[in-house]
Amino acid sequence: MTTLQIILILIIAAITGMGSVLDAFQTHRPIVACTLIGLVLGDLKTGIILGGTLEMMALGWMNIGAAMAPDTAMASVISTILVITANQSIGKGIAVAVALAAAGQVLTIFARTLTIGLQHRADKYAENGDFKGIDRMHYFGLAIQALRVVIPTLIVSLISVHSFEAMLNGIPDVITKGLQVGGGIVVIVGYAMIMNMMGAKYLMPFFFLGFVFAAFSNFNLVAFGVIGIVAAIVYIQLHPKYSLTKNQAGLAAVSGTGTNARFDDDLDDDLDS
């Protein structure tokens, strides 16, 4: 990696680290972090594929109360660096990302423990009405979260590619393939969570039809996207929920519930007055 690439990667690492606690722009999500790292390293395709795979695995990872979820920020950044620079498979990237997510979880707890002192200091500033001091404590807290990802990323960026290859090639196939299978199961769970939140049971026939097309055809994702758009347009045009037939429009006009009928009634009232 060049010096410019390392600097850009460290900037992305800092943004993802801060995004993991801000949650405003979702910069810590794998689909964002992996894509940006892939763009910097000149392999956008691998970054998107790895980010999309990890994103489906991490859909259910969220912080609830004091329970800390596995860290997606550090896992996404470092796993993408390892996969692209060492020319490894997506399966190896998933194996590394799972381990990094667990390690990042420990670092997150440590970083948030450090910020307790900043919170107490901010309370004292609040008692004295020092708003700038409170702002400084916020910035220091964000800096700690940024360094939590930047420091491990810098260490990985300075290690030679041959060391990466030796480390990744040393992972047994049983672990790599096992994590691939587990990751595939988690992806399905992620899809199920999304469908459950949507609550669109009337669209399930299209969902299963898509699986049939995928299993018995050689269509790529672009073709499936076009088929999905066409199916959605046809569905909207034919479904009575989204359009009135001529008979329904005529009945609505006769019964006085149509738009034209209401307009005629308003016009008659104006003329009578």
NUVEXMAR-49337 format. One record per residue: residue in one letter; y negated, z, x of N, C-alpha, C, CB in turn. Coordinates in pm, whole numbers, plus 50000, padded with zeros to 5 digits. Atoms other than C-alpha are relative to their C-alpha. Glycine has a CB too. Example, Ala and Ser with C-alpha at 12.3 -4.5 7.8 and 13.67 -1.06 7.14 Angstrom:
NUVEXMAR-49337
['A',[50119,50000,50089],[50450,50780,51230],[49880,50000,50090],[49997,50125,49901]] ['S',[50119,49994,49918],[50106,50714,51367],[49891,50073,49923],[49954,49858,50041]] 
END
This chain:
NUVEXMAR-49337
['M',[50120,50000,50083],[50000,50000,50000],[49875,50000,50087],[49999,50121,49906]] ['T',[50126,50004,49927],[49647,49927,50112],[49919,50126,49969],[49920,49874,49964]] ['T',[50086,49883,50022],[49374,50189,50138],[49933,49993,49864],[49894,50009,50110]] ['L',[50064,50015,50131],[49200,50047,49831],[50096,50034,49887],[49947,49857,49983]] ['Q',[49901,49969,50103],[49519,50067,49628],[50025,50150,49990],[50132,49928,50029]] ['I',[49979,49854,50001],[49572,50430,49731],[49884,50070,49932],[50019,50054,50143]] ['I',[50118,49938,50062],[49215,50518,49631],[50002,49979,49849],[49870,49942,50059]] ['L',[49995,50028,50144],[49252,50348,49291],[50112,50080,49932],[50021,49850,49975]] ['I',[49889,49922,50056],[49588,50518,49235],[49962,50147,49985],[50126,49986,50088]] ['L',[50043,49860,50007],[49438,50858,49313],[49898,50020,49887],[49939,50045,50135]] ['I',[50095,49990,50112],[49155,50791,49066],[50074,50001,49867],[49899,49882,50003]] ['I',[49920,50003,50124],[49409,50700,48797],[50076,50132,49984],[50099,49879,50002]] ['A',[49927,49872,50006],[49611,51012,48885],[49909,50112,49953],[50059,50034,50137]] ['A',[50094,49897,50043],[49301,51228,48844],[49968,49986,49851],[49871,49991,50082]] ['I',[50032,50023,50143],[49219,51070,48506],[50117,50043,49912],[49966,49852,49975]] ['T',[49884,49962,50080],[49574,51117,48380],[50020,50151,50000],[50127,49931,50052]] ['G',[49988,49854,49993],[49579,51478,48502],[49903,50069,49906],[49977,50049,50141]] ['M',[50099,49942,50093],[49259,51559,48314],[50033,49963,49855],[49858,49951,50036]] ['G',[49965,50041,50136],[49380,51361,48013],[50112,50081,49939],[50038,49857,50000]] ['S',[49889,49920,50052],[49688,51582,47985],[49954,50127,49931],[50094,50035,50112]] ['V',[50052,49881,50068],[49466,51872,47876],[49890,49964,49901],[49946,50100,50103]] ['L',[50106,50041,50093],[49185,51681,47704],[50058,49939,49872],[49906,49899,50067]] ['D',[49933,50065,50114],[49412,51470,47477],[49905,49913,49918],[50063,50104,49909]] ['A',[50096,50078,50079],[49104,51275,47367],[50028,49851,50008],[49858,50029,50047]] ['F',[49980,50142,49980],[49179,50934,47516],[50146,49964,50029],[49912,49951,50112]] ['Q',[49857,50023,49979],[49556,50974,47569],[50028,49926,50130],[50059,49922,49882]] ['T',[49979,50068,49872],[49526,50859,47930],[50123,50049,50073],[49880,50018,50088]] ['H',[49882,49946,49933],[49821,51076,48027],[50129,49942,49945],[50002,50151,49987]] ['R',[49879,50058,50058],[50063,50881,47808],[50060,49897,50094],[49969,49937,49863]] ['P',[49936,50092,49907],[50320,50675,47999],[49957,49855,49984],[50148,50009,49984]] ['I',[50035,50141,50022],[50223,50344,47838],[49865,49968,50064],[49997,49968,49850]] ['V',[50132,50021,49938],[49867,50390,47972],[50009,50017,50152],[49896,50098,49942]] ['A',[49995,49969,49856],[49937,50551,48311],[50084,49898,50077],[50056,50141,50021]] ['C',[49913,50094,49930],[50228,50324,48408],[49939,49861,50006],[50137,49994,49932]] ['T',[50063,50132,50001],[50040,50012,48305],[49888,49991,50101],[49947,49968,49860]] ['L',[50110,50002,49903],[49736,50105,48513],[50051,50000,50143],[49908,50121,49977]] ['I',[49943,49999,49865],[49947,50185,48819],[50063,49865,50032],[50106,50113,50013]] ['G',[49943,50133,49979],[50136,49859,48776],[49894,49895,50027],[50083,49959,49880]] ['L',[50110,50093,49978],[49805,49673,48756],[49945,50013,50142],[49889,50023,49898]] ['V',[50053,49978,49865],[49682,49830,49080],[50097,49949,50107],[49970,50150,50022]] ['L',[49899,50040,49901],[50009,49760,49263],[50041,49854,49989],[50121,50088,49986]] ['G',[49972,50143,50012],[50021,49399,49145],[50127,49966,49927],[50005,49941,50133]] ['D',[49878,50027,50078],[50326,49432,48919],[49979,50058,49860],[50129,50062,50069]] ['L',[50035,49952,50133],[50186,49470,48569],[50121,50001,49907],[49889,49914,49940]] ['K',[49883,50010,50088],[50512,49363,48402],[50088,50124,50012],[50081,49874,50032]] ['T',[49916,49881,49979],[50716,49644,48558],[49931,50125,49947],[50033,50017,50148]] ['G',[50073,49884,50050],[50443,49895,48476],[50006,50012,49849],[49856,49993,50044]] ['I',[49996,49998,50147],[50439,49796,48110],[50140,50035,49949],[49956,49865,49942]] ['I',[49862,49975,50044],[50819,49796,48077],[50037,50147,50022],[50100,49907,50075]] ['L',[49968,49859,49972],[50858,50134,48246],[49918,50092,49911],[49974,50032,50149]] ['G',[50084,49917,50086],[50564,50277,48053],[50046,50000,49856],[49858,49953,50007]] ['G',[49951,50006,50137],[50699,50153,47721],[50130,50078,49982],[50021,49857,49959]] ['T',[49874,49926,50008],[51043,50298,47794],[49976,50150,50003],[50093,49960,50114]] ['L',[50029,49856,49991],[50906,50636,47900],[49920,50048,49880],[49923,50030,50129]] ['E',[50080,49960,50116],[50664,50638,47607],[50089,50034,49881],[49902,49889,49961]] ['M',[49909,49973,50110],[50947,50619,47356],[50079,50128,50025],[50095,49883,49978]] ['M',[49930,49875,49969],[51123,50903,47539],[49908,50121,49981],[50053,49996,50144]] ['A',[50094,49887,49999],[50808,51117,47545],[49927,50017,49867],[49899,49981,50110]] ['L',[50068,49988,50129],[50709,51076,47179],[50003,50143,49946],[50063,49905,49898]] ['G',[49987,49864,50051],[50835,51422,47096],[49954,50108,50096],[50140,50025,49962]] ['W',[50048,49902,49903],[50685,51587,47404],[49858,50039,49966],[50009,49945,50143]] ['M',[50135,49954,50031],[50386,51792,47296],[49994,50151,50021],[49959,49961,49854]] ['N',[50021,49858,49979],[50240,52133,47370],[49978,50069,49866],[49880,50025,50094]] ['I',[50011,49926,50125],[50289,52374,47082],[49981,50147,50034],[50127,49979,49909]] ['G',[50029,49862,49966],[50121,52711,47124],[50005,50021,50150],[50098,50094,49929]] ['A',[49986,49972,49858],[50216,52858,47458],[50116,49924,50065],[50019,50149,50021]] ['A',[49888,50077,49948],[50517,52627,47496],[49949,49872,50066],[50102,49966,49888]] ['M',[50047,50116,49925],[50450,52364,47765],[50106,49891,49997],[49966,50039,50145]] ['A',[49910,50114,50002],[50603,52020,47726],[50015,49944,50141],[49948,49891,49903]] ['P',[49989,50068,49871],[50735,51819,48022],[49877,49915,50028],[50126,49913,50005]] ['D',[50124,50067,49962],[50451,51658,48214],[50020,49849,50007],[49949,50054,50134]] ['T',[49991,50146,49999],[50411,51288,48135],[49907,49937,50102],[49968,49946,49862]] ['A',[50100,50058,49910],[50110,51236,48362],[50058,49976,50139],[49877,50092,50010]] ['M',[49945,50014,49865],[50270,51304,48700],[50126,49916,50001],[50029,50138,50060]] ['A',[49876,50078,50007],[50603,51158,48591],[49970,49851,49991],[50085,50044,49880]] ['S',[50031,50142,50019],[50443,50830,48484],[49942,49939,50127],[49902,49982,49885]] ['V',[50067,50054,49881],[50223,50784,48791],[50097,49984,50116],[49883,50089,50041]] ['I',[49916,50003,49881],[50475,50872,49060],[50124,49912,49980],[50043,50141,50038]] ['S',[49882,50083,50023],[50777,50705,48899],[49967,49852,50009],[50061,50031,49863]] ['T',[50040,50141,49990],[50585,50377,48870],[49977,49960,50144],[49872,49975,49918]] ['I',[50019,50028,49857],[50483,50397,49235],[50134,49980,50070],[49921,50113,50068]] ['L',[49869,50008,49935],[50842,50457,49341],[50074,49874,49961],[50084,50122,49965]] ['V',[49926,50118,50047],[50987,50178,49127],[49942,49872,50059],[49998,49992,49847]] ['I',[50063,50125,49955],[50734,49913,49231],[50003,49987,50151],[49856,49991,49950]] ['T',[50006,50011,49854],[50692,49992,49600],[50137,49992,50064],[49925,50118,50057]] ['A',[49864,50002,49944],[51064,50050,49661],[50088,49894,49935],[50064,50135,49985]] ['N',[49927,50110,50066],[51166,49757,49436],[50130,50049,49936],[50031,49888,50102]] ['Q',[49885,49940,50066],[51397,49967,49222],[50004,49960,49853],[49997,50154,50014]] ['S',[49982,50035,50141],[51529,49923,48869],[49930,50100,49910],[50149,49993,49966]] ['I',[50061,49912,50099],[51385,50071,48553],[50087,50125,49980],[49979,49926,49865]] ['G',[49909,49885,50013],[51693,50293,48531],[49974,50106,50105],[50144,49954,50008]] ['K',[50034,49904,49895],[51610,50452,48865],[49867,50067,49970],[49996,49931,50136]] ['G',[50129,49943,50036],[51255,50499,48744],[50011,50106,49893],[49906,49892,49954]] ['I',[49980,49900,50105],[51375,50683,48435],[50060,50127,50059],[50093,49944,49888]] ['A',[49938,49883,49937],[51594,50910,48647],[49898,50083,50077],[50113,49956,50094]] ['V',[50103,49929,49924],[51301,50995,48874],[49899,50064,49906],[49929,49905,50097]] ['A',[50103,49950,50092],[51060,51037,48582],[50045,50127,49929],[49966,49893,49897]] ['V',[49951,49880,50068],[51280,51293,48407],[49990,50121,50092],[50145,49982,49954]] ['A',[50010,49890,49904],[51298,51506,48722],[49854,50037,50026],[50070,49963,50131]] ['L',[50141,49975,49976],[50925,51467,48784],[49934,50068,49881],[49928,49870,50032]] ['A',[50058,49938,50120],[50844,51564,48425],[50030,50150,49999],[50055,49934,49872]] ['A',[49966,49857,49993],[51029,51893,48472],[49921,50071,50109],[50151,50017,50025]] ['A',[50079,49940,49892],[50856,51957,48805],[49853,50011,49959],[50013,49918,50129]] ['G',[50138,49996,50046],[50521,51869,48651],[49975,50108,49896],[49961,49867,49944]] ['Q',[50012,49892,50098],[50586,52116,48373],[49974,50134,50070],[50129,50010,49914]] ['V',[50021,49877,49922],[50608,52396,48632],[49859,50001,50059],[50105,50013,50113]] ['L',[50135,50008,49943],[50289,52274,48801],[49893,50020,49893],[49980,49865,50070]] ['T',[50097,49982,50109],[50111,52263,48465],[49984,50148,49966],[50045,49922,49874]] ['I',[50007,49856,50028],[50199,52626,48396],[49923,50072,50111],[50142,50060,49986]] ['F',[50071,49938,49887],[50077,52721,48745],[49850,49970,49993],[50057,49950,50134]] ['A',[50141,50038,50007],[49750,52527,48700],[49929,50074,49887],[49987,49849,49981]] ['R',[50064,49931,50113],[49681,52684,48362],[49990,50150,50026],[50077,49974,49870]] ['T',[50011,49859,49961],[49751,53026,48507],[49877,50022,50087],[50127,50047,50075]] ['L',[50118,49990,49915],[49481,52962,48766],[49871,49997,49919],[49999,49888,50103]] ['T',[50123,50014,50079],[49231,52873,48496],[49969,50125,49917],[50011,49880,49910]] ['I',[50029,49876,50075],[49261,53218,48335],[49877,50069,50059],[50122,50096,50004]] ['G',[50117,49940,49936],[49012,53349,48592],[49872,49927,49963],[50017,50001,50149]] ['L',[50118,50077,50040],[48776,53066,48501],[49956,50034,49858],[50028,49851,50010]] ['Q',[50033,49964,50138],[48795,53163,48135],[49926,50134,49993],[50126,50006,49915]] ['H',[50069,49870,49997],[48700,53523,48208],[49859,49986,50059],[50081,50104,50081]] ['R',[50131,50023,49941],[48416,53401,48427],[49908,49932,49898],[50012,49914,50128]] ['A',[50079,50067,50103],[48300,53174,48144],[49954,50099,49894],[50081,49887,49935]] ['D',[50041,49897,50097],[48296,53476,47910],[49877,50077,50050],[50117,50098,49974]] ['K',[50116,49929,49945],[48055,53652,48145],[49875,49914,49995],[50028,50044,50145]] ['Y',[50114,50090,50010],[47833,53346,48157],[49950,49992,49856],[50038,49860,50051]] ['A',[50039,50006,50141],[47839,53336,47778],[49920,50125,49960],[50124,49986,49911]] ['E',[50073,49877,50031],[47726,53699,47758],[49857,49996,50053],[50073,50121,50058]] ['N',[50134,50009,49940],[47430,53616,47984],[49923,49877,49951],[50012,49996,50151]] ['G',[50067,50119,50051],[47349,53295,47798],[49987,49889,50103],[49865,50037,49950]] ['D',[50005,50102,49895],[47419,53081,48105],[50092,49883,49961],[50042,50060,50140]] ['F',[49919,50113,50048],[47535,52753,47949],[50044,49910,50115],[49921,49919,49897]] ['K',[49961,50082,49885],[47535,52568,48281],[50120,50062,50072],[49882,49984,50096]] ['G',[49885,49935,49939],[47774,52826,48420],[50127,49974,49921],[49976,50149,50011]] ['I',[49883,50030,50083],[48007,52770,48125],[50047,49857,50026],[49967,50019,49849]] ['D',[49964,50140,49971],[47994,52394,48191],[50072,49990,50135],[49874,49910,50000]] ['R',[49935,50005,49869],[48084,52453,48556],[50144,50047,49993],[49923,50085,50101]] ['M',[49863,49952,50015],[48391,52651,48454],[50089,49893,49936],[50004,50128,49917]] ['H',[49924,50110,50061],[48501,52360,48234],[50032,49894,50105],[49922,49937,49883]] ['Y',[49978,50102,49897],[48456,52118,48523],[50101,50047,50105],[49868,49965,50067]] ['F',[49904,49946,49904],[48646,52345,48763],[50143,49996,49942],[49962,50145,50040]] ['G',[49869,50006,50064],[48931,52368,48513],[50056,49859,49998],[49992,50054,49859]] ['L',[49955,50139,49998],[48945,51989,48482],[50036,49956,50141],[49892,49908,49943]] ['A',[49970,50035,49861],[48938,51959,48861],[50138,50051,50041],[49893,50057,50094]] ['I',[49868,49945,49969],[49243,52184,48888],[50109,49913,49939],[50013,50144,49949]] ['Q',[49901,50085,50066],[49431,51969,48637],[50008,49863,50069],[49966,49982,49852]] ['A',[49999,50128,49929],[49327,51654,48824],[50076,50012,50132],[49856,49951,50025]] ['L',[49932,49980,49870],[49444,51793,49162],[50149,50023,49982],[49939,50118,50074]] ['R',[49857,49977,50027],[49774,51892,49001],[50078,49869,50007],[50018,50065,49862]] ['V',[49934,50130,49994],[49857,51521,48979],[49962,49923,50126],[49966,49916,49877]] ['V',[50049,50076,49886],[49646,51386,49265],[50075,50037,50128],[49849,50023,50019]] ['I',[49936,49956,49874],[49804,51596,49543],[50143,49947,50013],[50000,50153,50008]] ['P',[49866,50059,49986],[50169,51500,49468],[49996,49848,50012],[50087,50039,49882]] ['T',[50010,50146,49991],[50061,51138,49419],[49958,49957,50139],[49900,49947,49897]] ['L',[50042,50033,49864],[49884,51135,49756],[50115,50015,50098],[49883,50089,50042]] ['I',[49886,49979,49910],[50192,51275,49928],[50099,49885,49987],[50071,50135,49969]] ['V',[49906,50111,50022],[50412,51008,49769],[49943,49870,50055],[50033,49984,49850]] ['S',[50062,50125,49955],[50162,50733,49854],[50002,49986,50152],[49856,49992,49951]] ['L',[50002,50004,49854],[50166,50827,50223],[50139,49991,50061],[49930,50121,50053]] ['I',[49862,50010,49950],[50546,50823,50252],[50037,49853,50013],[50100,50076,49907]] ['S',[49962,50139,49978],[50699,50502,50385],[50093,49950,49890],[50067,49985,50138]] ['V',[49916,50063,50101],[50876,50258,50156],[50147,50021,50030],[49969,49851,49991]] ['H',[49857,49982,49963],[51202,50296,50348],[50049,50139,49959],[50020,49979,50154]] ['S',[49960,49866,50045],[51204,50667,50270],[50022,50000,49849],[49893,50105,50039]] ['F',[49981,50012,50145],[51159,50581,49900],[50137,49939,49970],[49889,49914,49938]] ['E',[49874,50070,50027],[51450,50340,49910],[50120,50088,50030],[50009,49871,50082]] ['A',[49888,49912,49966],[51678,50587,50086],[50016,50112,49898],[49979,50060,50140]] ['M',[49993,49892,50097],[51588,50861,49838],[50055,49950,49866],[49861,50063,49980]] ['L',[49956,50052,50130],[51635,50645,49529],[50142,49947,50005],[49906,49890,49953]] ['N',[49863,50050,49988],[51951,50479,49656],[50100,50114,50013],[50011,49906,50120]] ['G',[49912,49886,49989],[52090,50825,49719],[50033,50067,49868],[49940,50100,50090]] ['I',[49970,49944,50133],[52085,50906,49347],[50132,49943,49951],[49885,49969,49898]] ['P',[49870,50052,50046],[52444,50879,49218],[49986,49917,49872],[50098,50116,49976]] ['D',[50004,50086,50118],[52513,50611,48959],[50030,50077,49872],[50100,49886,50014]] ['V',[49966,49925,50119],[52660,50868,48723],[49874,50069,49942],[50109,50105,50031]] ['I',[50124,49938,50047],[52319,51040,48706],[49906,49894,49943],[49930,50077,50114]] ['T',[50091,50106,50045],[52120,50718,48676],[50045,49942,49866],[49992,49889,50105]] ['K',[49951,50059,50125],[52341,50565,48408],[50002,50102,49887],[50140,49942,50020]] ['G',[50003,49896,50103],[52369,50896,48226],[49862,50019,49943],[50050,50131,50055]] ['L',[50137,49988,50048],[51993,50926,48208],[49957,49876,49922],[49905,50024,50116]] ['Q',[50031,50120,50075],[51970,50564,48093],[50055,50010,49858],[50057,49876,50071]] ['V',[49941,49984,50134],[52208,50637,47805],[49923,50105,49921],[50150,50041,50010]] ['G',[50078,49897,50068],[52024,50959,47724],[49862,49952,49961],[49988,50122,50087]] ['G',[50130,50055,50032],[51693,50778,47742],[50005,49905,49882],[49942,49930,50119]] ['G',[49986,50089,50115],[51820,50514,47502],[50014,50075,49869],[50119,49909,50019]] ['I',[49985,49918,50121],[51922,50782,47254],[49865,50060,49960],[50104,50112,50023]] ['V',[50131,49942,50030],[51580,50947,47284],[49906,49895,49943],[49939,50062,50126]] ['V',[50083,50108,50056],[51415,50610,47219],[50027,49981,49852],[50025,49868,50076]] ['I',[49964,50014,50142],[51606,50577,46892],[49944,50116,49919],[50153,49992,49983]] ['V',[50058,49884,50069],[51498,50930,46799],[49850,49982,49982],[50029,50130,50079]] ['G',[50143,50027,50013],[51139,50827,46870],[49969,49902,49888],[49946,49947,50130]] ['Y',[50018,50094,50111],[51168,50528,46639],[50022,50069,49866],[50097,49880,50015]] ['A',[49972,49929,50125],[51321,50752,46373],[49885,50092,49961],[50130,50081,50012]] ['M',[50114,49913,50029],[51030,50996,46403],[49884,49920,49942],[49954,50073,50128]] ['I',[50109,50083,50050],[50778,50716,46355],[50027,49953,49858],[49979,49879,50092]] ['M',[49966,50049,50135],[50961,50574,46052],[49994,50113,49899],[50138,49935,49999]] ['N',[50003,49886,50091],[50992,50920,45901],[49856,50036,49965],[50072,50122,50063]] ['M',[50140,49971,50028],[50617,50976,45936],[49937,49893,49912],[49923,50012,50130]] ['M',[50055,50108,50084],[50541,50636,45784],[50043,50013,49855],[50044,49863,50055]] ['G',[49950,49983,50136],[50756,50709,45481],[50007,49870,49922],[49913,50098,49926]] ['A',[49996,50131,50066],[50789,50335,45405],[50145,49957,49980],[49922,49893,50083]] ['K',[49859,50032,50023],[51142,50327,45270],[50020,49860,49942],[50062,50102,49907]] ['Y',[49987,50132,50060],[51073,50003,45083],[50001,49889,50107],[49886,49976,49901]] ['L',[49997,50098,49892],[51042,49826,45421],[50128,50007,50083],[49881,50021,50090]] ['M',[49878,49986,49923],[51384,49936,45546],[50084,49872,50005],[50082,50111,49941]] ['P',[49923,50125,49987],[51551,49600,45458],[49951,49913,50115],[49993,49921,49870]] ['F',[50052,50078,49888],[51320,49428,45705],[50039,50063,50133],[49848,49988,49990]] ['F',[49963,49929,49877],[51402,49693,45965],[50143,49964,50041],[49987,50153,49980]] ['F',[49861,50033,49969],[51777,49631,45942],[50016,49850,50026],[50092,50045,49886]] ['L',[49993,50144,49976],[51721,49255,45923],[49957,49967,50143],[49912,49924,49900]] ['G',[50043,50021,49861],[51539,49275,46256],[50112,50030,50099],[49880,50086,50031]] ['F',[49887,49968,49913],[51842,49441,46415],[50104,49889,49996],[50064,50133,49958]] ['V',[49903,50109,50011],[52065,49162,46284],[49953,49879,50081],[50021,49961,49852]] ['F',[50055,50112,49923],[51835,48895,46428],[50013,50026,50150],[49854,49976,49963]] ['A',[49995,49967,49858],[51825,49078,46762],[50143,49991,50054],[49944,50139,50025]] ['A',[49861,49997,49954],[52205,49107,46779],[50062,49861,50005],[50082,50089,49910]] ['F',[49932,50129,50011],[52295,48750,46680],[49911,49882,50037],[50052,49982,49859]] ['S',[50088,50109,49957],[52010,48548,46831],[49950,50028,50141],[49881,49982,49902]] ['N',[50057,49987,49865],[51842,48489,47164],[49847,50000,49996],[50050,49886,50089]] ['F',[50146,49997,50013],[51487,48535,47036],[49941,50105,50095],[49959,50030,49854]] ['N',[50070,49901,49920],[51240,48708,47264],[49903,50079,49913],[49925,49931,50117]] ['L',[50088,49914,50077],[50977,48963,47163],[49888,49922,49932],[49940,50107,50089]] ['V',[50104,50083,50062],[50716,48693,47097],[50050,49939,49869],[49954,49888,50097]] ['A',[49943,50060,50121],[50946,48521,46849],[50017,50105,49890],[50136,49935,50032]] ['F',[49986,49893,50100],[51024,48851,46676],[49865,50040,49943],[50069,50123,50063]] ['G',[50133,49969,50049],[50652,48922,46654],[49951,49898,49898],[49902,50008,50114]] ['V',[50040,50105,50094],[50587,48586,46486],[50078,50012,49870],[50021,49860,50062]] ['I',[49919,49984,50120],[50878,48637,46246],[49951,50120,49918],[50150,50019,50037]] ['G',[50049,49883,50071],[50746,48983,46160],[49868,49973,49928],[49982,50115,50096]] ['I',[50128,50032,50063],[50395,48852,46090],[50020,49911,49878],[49906,49932,50100]] ['V',[49973,50091,50113],[50526,48570,45871],[50065,50076,49884],[50091,49882,50044]] ['A',[49934,49922,50106],[50754,48810,45681],[49901,50091,49929],[50114,50083,50059]] ['A',[50100,49912,50061],[50462,49049,45624],[49907,49921,49907],[49918,50071,50108]] ['I',[50089,50081,50083],[50239,48769,45492],[50070,49958,49871],[49953,49876,50078]] ['V',[49925,50043,50120],[50508,48638,45257],[50024,50118,49907],[50136,49937,50041]] ['Y',[49975,49881,50082],[50587,48990,45138],[49875,50038,49921],[50044,50118,50087]] ['I',[50125,49964,50069],[50222,49060,45054],[49967,49899,49892],[49885,50009,50101]] ['Q',[50032,50103,50099],[50185,48728,44874],[50091,50007,49878],[50011,49864,50063]] ['L',[49904,50001,50111],[50496,48773,44660],[50010,50132,49926],[50135,49963,50051]] ['H',[49984,49869,50064],[50487,49144,44586],[49894,50020,49892],[49993,50113,50104]] ['P',[50098,49981,50108],[50324,49221,44249],[49900,50111,50026],[50072,50029,49871]] ['K',[50092,49892,49968],[50165,49527,44399],[49869,49949,50059],[50065,50096,50097]] ['Y',[50116,50052,49931],[49927,49309,44599],[49936,49880,49931],[50038,49964,50139]] ['S',[50057,50116,50067],[49865,49024,44356],[50037,50002,49852],[50048,49869,50066]] ['L',[49977,50011,50144],[49835,48963,43983],[50044,49858,49966],[49873,50037,49921]] ['T',[49959,50131,50047],[50022,48679,43818],[49899,49949,49898],[50142,50006,49939]] ['K',[50092,50059,50098],[49841,48443,43582],[50010,50070,49865],[50028,49851,49982]] ['N',[49983,49931,50128],[49990,48614,43278],[49937,50138,50003],[50147,50012,49965]] ['Q',[50059,49867,49989],[49887,48956,43404],[49848,49993,50002],[50051,50071,50126]] ['A',[50144,50016,49997],[49537,48829,43475],[49946,49970,49861],[49961,49889,50098]] ['G',[50044,50031,50136],[49515,48682,43124],[50005,50122,49910],[50085,49889,49942]] ['L',[49991,49879,50081],[49637,49003,42963],[49891,50099,50036],[50137,50065,50017]] ['A',[50106,49908,49958],[49390,49202,43170],[49866,49957,49943],[49992,50007,50153]] ['A',[50127,50048,50055],[49107,48977,43052],[49991,50025,49850],[49982,49852,50030]] ['V',[50000,49979,50145],[49212,48999,42688],[49983,50147,49965],[50131,49947,49938]] ['S',[50008,49857,50029],[49252,49375,42700],[49871,50064,50048],[50115,50071,50062]] ['G',[50129,49948,49954],[48914,49412,42866],[50008,50084,50124],[49939,50080,49893]] ['T',[49985,49921,49878],[49048,49563,43187],[49973,49919,50124],[50139,50060,50008]] ['G',[50026,50083,49884],[48979,49265,43412],[49857,50009,50045],[50035,49857,49970]] ['T',[50134,49996,49943],[48676,49226,43631],[49906,49912,49921],[50002,49956,50147]] ['N',[50085,50090,50077],[48544,48926,43435],[49967,50057,49863],[50066,49864,49984]] ['A',[50024,49942,50133],[48588,49107,43106],[49895,50110,50008],[50131,50056,49942]] ['R',[50100,49895,49986],[48392,49405,43231],[49862,49941,50025],[50037,50095,50113]] ['F',[50129,50064,49975],[48121,49171,43357],[49942,49943,49871],[50016,49889,50104]] ['D',[50047,50055,50128],[48103,48997,43014],[49949,50110,49910],[50112,49924,49931]] ['D',[50045,49889,50084],[48077,49332,42838],[49864,50051,50045],[50103,50115,50002]] ['D',[50129,49953,49949],[47795,49441,43065],[49889,49900,49967],[50007,50023,50151]] ['L',[50101,50102,50031],[47616,49109,43008],[49962,50004,49853],[50052,49860,50036]] ['D',[50029,49989,50144],[47648,49143,42629],[49914,50120,49971],[50130,50009,49919]] ['D',[50083,49880,50020],[47508,49494,42643],[49856,49977,50041],[50058,50118,50077]] ['D',[50134,50028,49954],[47211,49371,42842],[49925,49910,49902],[50003,49936,50137]] ['L',[50063,50090,50095],[47143,49089,42595],[49966,50071,49869],[50090,49881,49972]] ['D',[50026,49929,50125],[47171,49323,42296],[49878,50093,50014],[50125,50081,49960]] ['S',[50112,49910,49980],[46921,49560,42450],[49869,49923,50021],[50028,50092,50121]] 
END
